[in-house]
């Protein structure tokens, strides 16, 4: 085989270049180009597709005649009207109290329930296709649990430029983990870590991964204290980072104005993560009451991802099947205790690998754990909005909030399973 003798490419790759690659991999460039004629104004190159653009004007819509549920107060309003202008709720409430503007598209919601768009607080969105499915299933807002090549940043930009194609997203970039694997190839600024003895474990290496993520424009930092439960060859109770190492990650993130979510299973791992200052504990199968009390004191949130854990039940691999059967009851008990203690409890599907579970399935799990239907709904609306920094913007259909809504064929307070199959989804005033 003949190879042309040419000099190697420069290792100096710009932020735009890295994110252009992420956009191409995620398919967001093509999604933007195909979304609408106006998308052509953004350009067709991957570099332009990842450039932050002025948010497009939202839609104008009146949702007429449905039964409106406000998760914040629990108030149910029959024959309600929701007025959305420029993608923002201008009025919502009983017909007698809402002035309906003329010349605005009306969506007939008679016989249906109207709720704010839902929030998936832990999901891995690697592509435009996954983002579209997530949105169609009712999650109009989400938080990434990391991707291997900044694809979530590309999806976030897609959601800003074409809101009807993706949920509003908090991106986490790449995982801060001892073994970056192929992610080292994702960014020239990470390749130096391939030579790090013991992987990403030293304080310098930990800070470096955080700093590179921050430079790429992430909204939050994702790390771990235990390996994955979904890989039979890994021990999910092994502790891979100490409290001191986790504290280094948290401190580096906070210097950049960001918080940390932490993949955790073991009792000690969860406790160390909380004492290190993470904003939320993810999974947490063996979390203890002591740690939950500490979380309540510190304002740390809990994302148990029960659908993902329960999904291991019935796996052909007996190790995974056993883990699912063992972990799920513990998680349900932990979620109920967290709720009773006043810990911020949020729903996340942990969907990844092309399979997207509806956020309604996790809300249903919360209900089966012992939460009331209304409290379960709050884990994917008002609670999640506070965790993600969207309080006052999402989680309700009230004046000044985003015009994100779902329509349901029956009452979720009577049959919470209906949240898995919304009949209509509205994102910033536009029906998806």
Backbone torsions as a table, in degrees:
resi	resn	phi	psi	omega
1	UNK	NA	135.0	180.0
2	UNK	-98.6	134.9	178.0
3	UNK	-122.2	125.9	-179.7
4	UNK	-65.9	136.2	-178.5
5	UNK	-83.7	95.6	179.7
6	UNK	-128.0	152.8	179.7
7	UNK	-67.1	150.9	179.0
8	UNK	-66.5	154.7	179.5
9	UNK	-66.3	154.8	178.5
10	UNK	-65.4	143.1	176.8
11	UNK	-83.6	-5.2	-178.9
12	UNK	-85.2	91.7	-178.2
13	UNK	-109.5	130.4	-175.8
14	UNK	-73.8	162.8	175.2
15	UNK	-56.3	-41.8	-179.2
16	UNK	-63.1	-38.0	-179.9
17	UNK	-65.4	-43.2	178.6
18	UNK	-61.5	-46.9	-177.1
19	UNK	-72.3	-26.1	173.6
20	UNK	-64.3	-40.7	175.9
21	UNK	-62.6	-40.6	178.0
22	UNK	-62.8	-40.6	180.0
23	UNK	-65.2	-40.2	178.4
24	UNK	-64.5	-41.6	180.0
25	UNK	-66.4	-38.3	-178.7
26	UNK	-78.7	-13.6	-178.7
27	UNK	78.0	14.9	-177.6
28	UNK	-76.2	-28.3	177.8
29	UNK	-61.5	-48.0	179.5
30	UNK	-66.4	-37.2	-179.8
31	UNK	-63.0	-41.5	178.4
32	UNK	-65.5	-43.5	-177.9
33	UNK	-61.9	-32.8	-176.5
34	UNK	-91.6	-10.4	-169.3
35	UNK	-70.5	-41.8	-176.8
36	UNK	-165.3	156.9	177.8
37	UNK	-55.8	-34.9	-177.6
38	UNK	-66.2	-20.5	-179.1
39	UNK	-64.4	-23.3	-179.0
40	UNK	-64.3	-24.5	179.4
41	UNK	-67.0	-19.9	179.1
42	UNK	-79.7	-14.6	-176.8
43	UNK	94.0	159.9	-178.2
44	UNK	-105.0	-5.9	-179.8
45	UNK	-75.3	153.2	178.7
46	UNK	-63.4	-35.4	-179.4
47	UNK	-61.4	-43.8	179.3
48	UNK	-69.3	-32.2	-178.0
49	UNK	-66.1	-23.9	-179.6
50	UNK	-97.9	-2.2	-179.6
51	UNK	-76.1	126.3	178.3
52	UNK	-56.3	132.4	-179.0
53	UNK	-120.0	160.5	174.7
54	UNK	-60.0	131.4	-177.6
55	UNK	-58.7	134.1	-179.6
56	UNK	-67.9	155.3	177.2
57	UNK	-62.8	133.0	178.2
58	UNK	-74.5	175.6	-176.7
59	UNK	-87.0	166.3	173.8
60	UNK	-109.2	127.6	-175.8
61	UNK	-157.1	143.0	170.9
62	UNK	-115.4	122.0	174.5
63	UNK	-95.2	113.3	-166.0
64	UNK	-115.0	126.1	165.9
65	UNK	90.5	1.3	-179.2
66	UNK	-82.9	176.5	173.9
67	UNK	-96.5	113.2	-171.9
68	UNK	-92.3	128.5	175.7
69	UNK	-110.6	126.7	174.9
70	UNK	-101.8	107.8	-177.6
71	UNK	-61.8	-29.7	-177.9
72	UNK	-63.2	-48.9	-175.3
73	UNK	-100.3	-19.7	-174.0
74	UNK	81.9	2.3	-177.7
75	UNK	-68.4	136.4	176.2
76	UNK	-113.6	124.4	-178.5
77	UNK	-119.5	115.4	178.4
78	UNK	-82.1	155.8	-178.6
79	UNK	47.5	53.4	-176.5
80	UNK	-92.2	162.6	176.9
81	UNK	-131.3	133.3	175.6
82	UNK	-120.2	123.4	-179.5
83	UNK	-107.0	121.3	178.8
84	UNK	-116.7	124.8	176.0
85	UNK	-126.7	132.6	-178.4
86	UNK	53.7	34.5	176.4
87	UNK	80.1	5.2	-177.4
88	UNK	-123.2	141.2	178.1
89	UNK	-69.4	124.0	177.8
90	UNK	-100.4	-27.3	178.4
91	UNK	-160.7	148.2	177.4
92	UNK	-156.7	131.3	179.1
93	UNK	157.7	-162.9	-179.2
94	UNK	-62.1	146.4	-177.3
95	UNK	-53.6	-37.7	-176.3
96	UNK	-67.7	-15.3	-175.9
97	UNK	-111.8	0.8	-175.8
98	UNK	-118.1	126.6	176.6
99	UNK	-87.8	121.8	-177.7
100	UNK	-92.7	121.7	-179.8
101	UNK	-71.8	152.8	178.1
102	UNK	-85.6	155.9	175.4
103	UNK	75.4	17.4	-179.7
104	UNK	-111.5	139.6	178.2
105	UNK	-58.0	134.8	-179.2
106	UNK	-112.2	128.5	175.2
107	UNK	-103.4	116.1	-177.8
108	UNK	-74.3	116.3	-178.5
109	UNK	-114.4	14.8	179.5
110	UNK	-56.8	134.8	179.4
111	UNK	82.7	1.4	-179.5
112	UNK	-121.4	161.6	175.2
113	UNK	-98.3	143.3	-177.8
114	UNK	-118.6	122.3	179.8
115	UNK	-128.2	159.5	172.8
116	UNK	-65.8	155.7	174.6
117	UNK	-56.4	148.3	-175.2
118	UNK	-89.2	165.2	-177.6
119	UNK	-123.0	124.8	173.2
120	UNK	-100.6	108.9	-172.1
121	UNK	-86.2	1.2	175.7
122	UNK	-155.2	101.9	179.6
123	UNK	-149.8	149.9	179.1
124	UNK	-108.4	99.4	-177.8
125	UNK	-99.2	106.2	-176.6
126	UNK	-102.2	-5.6	-175.1
127	UNK	-154.9	162.3	175.8
128	UNK	-63.2	-35.0	-179.8
129	UNK	-65.0	-43.0	177.9
130	UNK	-65.3	-38.6	179.1
131	UNK	-62.7	-42.1	-179.5
132	UNK	-64.5	-40.3	179.8
133	UNK	-68.1	-39.7	177.3
134	UNK	-58.8	-45.6	-179.9
135	UNK	-64.2	-44.3	-178.3
136	UNK	-63.5	-24.4	179.9
137	UNK	-91.7	8.0	169.8
138	UNK	108.6	-7.8	178.1
139	UNK	-88.7	103.0	-179.5
140	UNK	-91.8	-7.9	177.0
141	UNK	-140.8	147.7	-179.0
142	UNK	-154.8	163.7	171.1
143	UNK	-123.5	129.7	179.9
144	UNK	-72.9	143.7	173.0
145	UNK	-99.8	20.9	178.7
146	UNK	98.1	156.1	172.3
147	UNK	-138.0	170.1	-174.0
148	UNK	-91.5	-6.5	-177.8
149	UNK	-150.7	38.7	177.8
150	UNK	61.4	21.4	-179.7
151	UNK	-61.1	-30.1	-178.8
152	UNK	-66.7	-30.0	175.4
153	UNK	-66.3	-39.7	176.6
154	UNK	-63.6	-41.0	178.6
155	UNK	-65.9	-38.5	177.5
156	UNK	-60.2	-42.7	179.6
157	UNK	-68.3	-35.0	174.8
158	UNK	-59.8	-43.9	-178.2
159	UNK	-65.7	-29.2	179.0
160	UNK	-76.7	-37.6	-176.6
161	UNK	-86.2	-28.9	179.9
162	UNK	-140.6	78.7	-173.3
163	UNK	-56.2	-25.2	-179.4
164	UNK	-75.2	-3.6	-177.6
165	UNK	-106.1	-12.1	-175.0
166	UNK	-160.0	152.7	175.9
167	UNK	-71.5	152.8	169.4
168	UNK	-56.1	134.1	-167.7
169	UNK	-135.8	138.9	165.6
170	UNK	-97.9	116.5	-174.5
171	UNK	-93.9	144.2	-178.8
172	UNK	-112.6	-7.2	179.5
173	UNK	66.0	-136.7	-176.7
174	UNK	-99.6	152.0	-174.8
175	UNK	-67.5	134.7	168.7
176	UNK	-88.8	101.0	-172.2
177	UNK	-144.5	152.3	-177.4
178	UNK	-55.4	-40.7	-178.5
179	UNK	-112.9	103.3	-179.1
180	UNK	-73.8	-16.6	179.1
181	UNK	56.5	-136.9	-177.9
182	UNK	-68.8	-13.4	178.9
183	UNK	-61.4	-25.9	176.9
184	UNK	-58.1	-28.0	179.4
185	UNK	-79.6	-8.9	-174.5
186	UNK	-75.1	-20.6	-169.7
187	UNK	-153.3	122.5	178.8
188	UNK	-55.8	-27.0	179.9
189	UNK	-76.0	-6.2	175.9
190	UNK	-104.3	-16.2	-172.4
191	UNK	-61.6	-29.4	178.5
192	UNK	-59.0	-25.1	-178.2
193	UNK	-74.4	-12.0	176.9
194	UNK	-61.8	-24.6	-179.5
195	UNK	-92.7	-1.7	-176.9
196	UNK	-69.1	123.0	179.6
197	UNK	-65.7	126.1	-179.1
198	UNK	80.4	8.6	178.7
199	UNK	79.1	-156.9	-178.1
200	UNK	-83.8	84.3	-177.2
201	UNK	-132.0	-29.3	179.8
202	UNK	-71.1	158.3	178.8
203	UNK	-59.3	-38.4	179.9
204	UNK	-64.1	-44.1	-179.2
205	UNK	-67.6	-40.8	179.2
206	UNK	-61.2	-46.3	178.9
207	UNK	-63.5	-36.7	-178.0
208	UNK	-62.2	-45.3	-179.4
209	UNK	-64.4	-40.8	177.0
210	UNK	-62.0	-46.1	-176.8
211	UNK	-64.3	-38.2	178.1
212	UNK	-66.2	-42.3	175.6
213	UNK	-57.9	-45.6	-179.6
214	UNK	-62.2	-40.1	179.5
215	UNK	-64.6	-27.9	178.9
216	UNK	-84.2	-6.2	172.7
217	UNK	95.4	28.4	179.8
218	UNK	-70.0	162.1	177.9
219	UNK	-100.9	-19.7	-178.3
220	UNK	-154.6	164.7	-180.0
221	UNK	-115.2	136.2	179.2
222	UNK	-113.8	129.7	174.2
223	UNK	-136.7	-175.4	-179.5
224	UNK	-139.8	158.3	170.6
225	UNK	-119.9	-16.8	178.2
226	UNK	-133.2	157.8	173.2
227	UNK	-69.5	-177.3	-175.9
228	UNK	-80.7	142.8	174.4
229	UNK	-80.6	-25.4	-175.0
230	UNK	-81.8	2.9	174.4
231	UNK	-114.7	114.8	-172.5
232	UNK	-60.1	-30.3	-176.9
233	UNK	-78.4	-9.0	178.7
234	UNK	-101.6	150.9	177.6
235	UNK	-100.6	106.3	-175.5
236	UNK	-70.1	-3.5	177.9
237	UNK	-103.3	-3.7	174.3
238	UNK	-69.3	139.3	179.8
239	UNK	-99.8	120.1	-175.1
240	UNK	-99.5	-19.2	174.8
241	UNK	-129.7	139.0	176.9
242	UNK	-82.2	171.9	176.5
243	UNK	-59.9	-38.7	-179.7
244	UNK	-63.9	-41.8	178.3
245	UNK	-66.1	-41.2	177.5
246	UNK	-63.4	-38.2	178.3
247	UNK	-62.9	-36.2	176.9
248	UNK	-62.6	-43.3	179.0
249	UNK	-63.6	-46.2	-179.0
250	UNK	-62.1	-43.7	-178.9
251	UNK	-63.4	-41.7	179.5
252	UNK	-65.2	-40.0	178.7
253	UNK	-65.0	-43.1	-177.7
254	UNK	-67.6	-30.8	175.2
255	UNK	-61.7	-28.2	175.9
256	UNK	-93.3	8.0	178.0
257	UNK	77.2	22.1	-177.2
258	UNK	-119.7	159.3	176.6
259	UNK	-105.6	173.1	-174.7
260	UNK	-123.6	133.8	168.0
261	UNK	-106.2	141.5	-170.3
262	UNK	-128.4	120.8	174.2
263	UNK	-69.2	115.8	-172.1
264	UNK	-144.9	144.4	175.1
265	UNK	-129.4	-50.4	-171.2
266	UNK	-71.7	157.2	-179.9
267	UNK	-60.4	-48.5	-179.2
268	UNK	-68.0	-39.9	179.3
269	UNK	-60.8	-45.4	178.0
270	UNK	-60.7	-44.4	-177.5
271	UNK	-65.2	-43.8	178.9
272	UNK	-62.4	-40.0	179.5
273	UNK	-61.9	-43.4	-179.9
274	UNK	-64.8	-45.8	179.9
275	UNK	-66.1	-26.3	177.3
276	UNK	-74.5	-16.5	174.9
277	UNK	102.9	20.4	178.2
278	UNK	-65.5	155.3	-179.4
279	UNK	-81.5	-33.1	179.4
280	UNK	-147.7	144.4	175.1
281	UNK	-98.5	126.2	-178.6
282	UNK	-103.6	134.7	178.3
283	UNK	80.5	-82.3	170.4
284	UNK	62.0	42.1	-174.9
285	UNK	-58.8	-36.4	-175.0
286	UNK	-109.3	24.3	178.3
287	UNK	-61.7	143.3	-174.9
288	UNK	-103.6	165.5	177.0
289	UNK	-62.4	-38.0	177.5
290	UNK	-57.9	-44.2	-179.9
291	UNK	-67.7	-38.3	178.0
292	UNK	-63.4	-38.6	175.9
293	UNK	-62.2	-41.6	178.8
294	UNK	-65.2	-37.3	177.8
295	UNK	-64.2	-41.9	177.8
296	UNK	-61.2	-41.3	-178.6
297	UNK	-66.0	-38.3	-175.6
298	UNK	-90.8	-12.7	-175.9
299	UNK	79.9	26.6	177.9
300	UNK	-81.8	140.0	-178.1
301	UNK	-96.5	162.7	-178.3
302	UNK	-129.2	124.2	178.0
303	UNK	-119.1	92.8	-171.3
304	UNK	-75.5	-15.2	177.7
305	UNK	45.4	56.0	-173.4
306	UNK	-70.4	-32.6	179.2
307	UNK	-62.0	-43.1	-179.9
308	UNK	-64.8	-42.6	180.0
309	UNK	-67.9	-44.8	178.5
310	UNK	-64.6	-22.9	179.1
311	UNK	-66.3	-15.3	177.5
312	UNK	-77.5	-19.8	-179.5
313	UNK	-64.1	128.7	-178.1
314	UNK	89.6	1.2	178.4
315	UNK	-62.9	141.6	178.6
316	UNK	-58.5	-26.9	176.6
317	UNK	-79.6	118.7	-175.7
318	UNK	-62.4	-28.3	178.7
319	UNK	-65.0	-46.2	-179.8
320	UNK	-68.6	-39.7	177.3
321	UNK	-59.0	-44.8	-179.5
322	UNK	-66.0	-40.8	178.0
323	UNK	-60.9	-44.7	179.3
324	UNK	-59.6	-44.7	-178.4
325	UNK	-68.6	-30.0	179.9
326	UNK	-83.2	-43.3	-172.6
327	UNK	-76.8	-37.0	-173.5
328	UNK	-61.0	-47.8	177.7
329	UNK	-60.5	-36.4	178.1
330	UNK	-65.3	-40.3	179.3
331	UNK	-66.1	-40.9	178.9
332	UNK	-62.3	-42.8	178.6
333	UNK	-64.7	-40.2	179.9
334	UNK	-66.2	-40.7	179.9
335	UNK	-63.5	-43.7	179.4
336	UNK	-64.5	-42.8	179.6
337	UNK	-65.2	-42.2	178.2
338	UNK	-58.4	-45.3	178.9
339	UNK	-61.3	-46.3	-178.1
340	UNK	-63.5	-31.5	-179.0
341	UNK	-84.1	-10.0	179.7
342	UNK	89.2	19.0	174.3
343	UNK	-73.9	142.1	176.1
344	UNK	-64.6	112.8	-175.3
345	UNK	-111.1	126.9	-176.9
346	UNK	-131.8	157.2	-178.3
347	UNK	-98.3	137.2	174.5
348	UNK	-149.9	138.6	-175.9
349	UNK	-87.7	-20.6	-173.6
350	UNK	56.5	30.3	178.0
351	UNK	-63.9	142.6	179.4
352	UNK	-163.5	171.2	174.8
353	UNK	66.7	25.3	178.4
354	UNK	91.6	-17.0	178.3
355	UNK	-92.6	120.0	-177.3
356	UNK	-115.6	113.1	177.2
357	UNK	-85.6	143.5	177.1
358	UNK	-68.5	138.0	179.0
359	UNK	-60.8	-24.8	176.5
360	UNK	-60.0	-27.2	178.5
361	UNK	-67.9	-36.7	178.0
362	UNK	-71.8	-37.1	175.3
363	UNK	-61.1	-41.0	177.1
364	UNK	-61.4	-39.3	176.2
365	UNK	-62.6	-40.5	178.0
366	UNK	-59.9	-41.5	178.6
367	UNK	-64.9	-41.5	180.0
368	UNK	-68.1	-20.5	177.3
369	UNK	-78.2	-11.4	176.6
370	UNK	122.1	-1.4	176.0
371	UNK	-77.5	149.4	172.5
372	UNK	-64.9	162.5	179.3
373	UNK	-58.6	-42.4	-179.0
374	UNK	-65.0	-44.3	179.4
375	UNK	-65.9	-34.9	176.7
376	UNK	-64.6	-41.6	177.3
377	UNK	-62.8	-36.2	179.5
378	UNK	-63.1	-27.0	179.6
379	UNK	-66.3	-18.5	179.0
380	UNK	-117.9	16.8	176.0
381	UNK	-134.8	-93.7	-172.6
382	UNK	-66.8	-43.2	178.4
383	UNK	-60.6	-48.5	-178.0
384	UNK	-64.1	-37.2	178.8
385	UNK	-60.9	-39.4	178.3
386	UNK	-66.2	-43.5	179.1
387	UNK	-60.3	-44.6	-174.1
388	UNK	-82.5	-1.4	-179.1
389	UNK	79.4	22.7	-179.7
390	UNK	-109.9	19.1	179.6
391	UNK	-61.3	134.6	-176.6
392	UNK	85.3	-2.2	-179.7
393	UNK	-121.3	-41.2	179.2
394	UNK	-132.8	167.1	178.4
395	UNK	100.6	-10.3	177.0
396	UNK	-144.4	161.6	168.3
397	UNK	-110.8	86.4	-178.6
398	UNK	-141.2	163.0	-176.1
399	UNK	-52.8	129.2	177.6
400	UNK	92.7	-11.3	179.1
401	UNK	-84.7	161.7	176.7
402	UNK	-60.6	144.4	179.0
403	UNK	-81.4	57.6	177.7
404	UNK	-106.5	128.4	-176.9
405	UNK	-149.8	159.4	169.9
406	UNK	-128.4	147.4	175.0
407	UNK	-111.2	137.4	-176.8
408	UNK	-124.1	146.8	-175.3
409	UNK	-76.1	-15.7	179.3
410	UNK	-154.1	176.3	-174.5
411	UNK	-70.5	124.7	175.0
412	UNK	-73.6	-15.8	176.9
413	UNK	-74.6	-25.1	177.8
414	UNK	-96.4	-34.2	-179.6
415	UNK	-141.1	92.5	-172.8
416	UNK	-68.5	-17.9	-179.8
417	UNK	-63.8	-19.3	-178.8
418	UNK	-63.6	-20.4	-179.7
419	UNK	-66.2	-17.3	180.0
420	UNK	-77.3	-17.8	-174.9
421	UNK	-135.8	68.1	178.0
422	UNK	-61.6	142.9	-179.5
423	UNK	-79.7	-29.1	175.4
424	UNK	-143.8	149.2	174.6
425	UNK	-128.3	133.0	179.0
426	UNK	-119.2	131.2	178.4
427	UNK	-125.1	118.0	-177.3
428	UNK	48.2	45.0	173.8
429	UNK	81.6	8.7	179.2
430	UNK	-121.1	128.2	177.8
431	UNK	-68.4	127.5	-179.2
432	UNK	-80.0	NA	NA
